[in-house]
Amino acid sequence: MAQRTEYDAAQAAKRLHTTVVVLRWARHVGLVPDPDVRGFAWSRSVVEAMDAEAVRASMPREAISPYEAANRIAAALGTPNEPSQPPAVSTYGVERLVALGLLLDLSAHRRYSSLNPDQVDQVAARKGLAELLDREAPLGPEQAAARLGVRRVDFEWMRRLGWIAPVSWGRVQFGASKAGAVDVPRFAAGHVDDLPGAHPEVDWAQLRSVGKGRRSPLAGLQTQPA
C-alpha cells in the first residue's frame, strides 16, 4: 500500500492518536504548525515531526459546550445561572466571546462549538468581563431604537449611514409555521450606547423629539466616503 503523503486535520489527529479538537488547540498554542499543503493539510514529513505526546498533553481536559461555558462563567462572576431564571450569562454571550477572539472554537462541526475549559476559566477571571458581556448584550432594531429614545425609522437611517451594523443575526419564528421564520439583525448594546458620543454633530435632543410621521433629520445626511 502506498504511504499517505499528506494529512487533513482528521487524518493528522488519527496519526497522533488524538482528536481534531485537541489538534486545533495544539495548533493554537504553537505545538502544531500551520498547514503546509494548500492551506488545510500537512505533508507527511511535517506530521511525522510533530510531538504526539506534547500535542495530546496540551489539552488535558475534555472540551465543553457553550452552555457549560456559560454556566462556568456565570458562577465565576458570582451570578450563577439558575434553571428557573433567565441566564446571567447566556450561550449567546459565549458566542460573542468567541467572535471577539477571547475564546477559541475548537469544534469540527459547523453547528456545535467546543471550548477548552481551561481557557474558559481564564476568560472568566478576566477583569471587566461582566461589563464586556453587558456591552455585548443583543438588541433587535426596535430595542436599539428604544434604548436611544428615537423612532425605528431614525435608527434605520443610522444603519444606512453606516454608523452601526449588526454583530449577528438571529432566526425568529412567527407562528407555528417555519415559513414564517425570518432573520433578525442583532446589535451590541454597547455599540448602540456609543452612538451619541460618536456623532456629536447630531442634535440628539431634537432627534428624540421628532413626531410620528415626520421626515427623519438624518435623511439629509450623507455617508462618508470610504
Long-range contacts (C-beta under 8 A, 24 or more apart in sequence): 3-44, 4-44, 5-43, 5-44, 6-37, 6-41, 6-42, 6-43, 6-44, 7-41, 7-42, 7-43, 7-44, 7-47, 8-40, 8-41, 9-40, 9-108, 10-108, 12-42, 12-47, 12-50, 15-47, 15-52, 16-47, 16-50, 16-52, 16-55, 16-56, 17-52, 17-56, 18-52, 18-55, 18-56, 20-106, 20-108, 21-59, 21-63, 21-106, 21-107, 21-108, 21-114, 22-55, 22-56, 22-58, 22-59, 23-55, 24-104, 24-106, 24-108, 25-58, 25-59, 25-104, 25-106, 25-116, 26-54, 26-55, 26-58, 26-59, 28-104, 29-58, 31-55, 31-58, 59-116, 59-118, 61-116, 61-117, 61-118, 62-117, 63-106, 63-107, 63-114, 63-115, 63-116, 63-117, 64-114, 64-115, 64-117, 64-120, 65-112, 65-113, 65-114, 65-115, 66-91, 66-94, 66-95, 66-113, 66-115, 67-91, 68-117, 69-94, 69-103, 69-115, 69-117, 69-120, 70-94, 72-117, 72-120, 72-121, 72-124, 73-120, 73-123, 73-124, 73-129, 76-121, 76-124, 76-125, 77-124, 77-129, 77-130, 89-133, 92-138, 93-133, 93-136, 93-137, 95-168, 96-133, 96-136, 96-167, 96-168, 96-188, 97-123, 97-133, 97-136, 99-167, 99-168, 100-136, 102-126, 134-189, 134-190, 135-188, 135-189, 135-190, 135-191, 135-193, 136-167, 136-188, 136-189, 136-190, 137-188, 137-189, 138-167, 138-168, 138-170, 138-186, 138-187, 138-188, 138-189, 139-186, 139-187, 139-188, 139-189, 139-192, 140-184, 140-185, 140-186, 140-187, 141-184, 141-185, 141-187, 144-187, 144-192, 147-189, 147-192, 147-193, 148-192, 148-195, 148-196, 148-208, 149-208, 150-207, 150-208, 150-210, 151-210, 151-212, 151-216, 153-216, 154-207, 154-210, 154-216, 154-217, 154-218, 157-216, 157-218, 157-219, 157-221, 158-195, 158-218, 160-223, 161-218, 161-221, 161-222, 161-223, 162-223, 162-224, 163-195, 163-198, 163-199, 164-191, 164-192, 164-195, 167-191
